[in-house]
């Protein structure tokens, strides 16, 4: 596979995001309005895929990022982690911070490239995590990989509308050596539409803290086992991406139901920035 990442784009991304902090990711509202998301929500998978194709060809970083999400989570296409990594890499080249963090997690998992926590950590630091380099690249890469997997689990398991839009970030502290997790902040949890009999308040839609803890424990079991001797006994702050972009508003049209797949609806090789096999040929 052609190497897309180079030190030039890493350095450029660092200039853009290090001053912004770890919570300055593209908002849910911004991504929710993207034509790719709108088409997928309506069940128009053909249009969603065509929009990703055209977006990648025209260097639309959000379209490339959403293409990666579609492949990673099985939205309108078959899941393909290696292909998703290529789309996240391309979006990261175009300056997308969200994509850089997703791409780092893919490297930490060894999906689409050789597994490397050290390289994952370098990309995560460039994308804004641990800017003061309190952790080694290896420890940070491990933490970022766990963070990426936990975020995906939460996006796939939380109910639509679990949090009130714009109510804050989801922040945790994680110690790579001890595996200790501390939940620093969560968005405001939405309430059910109906109140419990005898109460003036409707119950919350989800127990956010329990959901985070459960997802984190599953992520710890899912990632490659790190070398314990290389992990620092020091916590770092991480933000979790729980933007349920495609799921908002109801069930995503066709999670592999009805024949859509990268084999039937491939992304064409319109651009030299992605190999022709990027969607599973």
C-alpha angles and dihedrals in degrees: 000000000000113000108244100173121081137163091258096066091041091055092046092051091050091058090052101047114023092082092047099066130228097288098058096096123141107285125247090240091056095050093040090062095050112117091235091059094043091053094047092050091053090052093248096135094163091059093044091054093045090050091053090049092051092043094053090048090053095044096251102166094198093051090052091048092049090048087057091050091050091053094042095050101031098248110163090333137058115274112265114169096184092052090045089056090056092053092047089050091052092048089048089053087056091055102264109152094194090054092049090058092046091048091050090054090051090054090048089053094044092238112149094356142033112301113256128158090186094057090043089054093051090055093044091053090049089052091057109273119128094356091176090058095234088153129050117252089252094055092043091049091052091049092047092050092052088046092052094050093045091051092052091050091051093048090052097044107034115093118251111270093020092146133039110253115257093007097129145285130295107238131179138175117222131189108206095200098048097027087227113160125201120186108218102177142349132193116260108280116234121234129232116261093243125061121226113259109269094020134094091213132072115226120258115264094232142007096242097192095049091046091053093047092048093048092047093052091049090049092051089056093045102052124080111276109259127223101264093209091062096054120096120224093233132105126236130194119244133178119222120221107222097157100142090201101162096034096054112114097023143309115350111249109254116354089190092318115128105025104287110144139145087255094059097035107029126178104248123235094248093142134045091225093081128044117244091246094058094113098046108280 
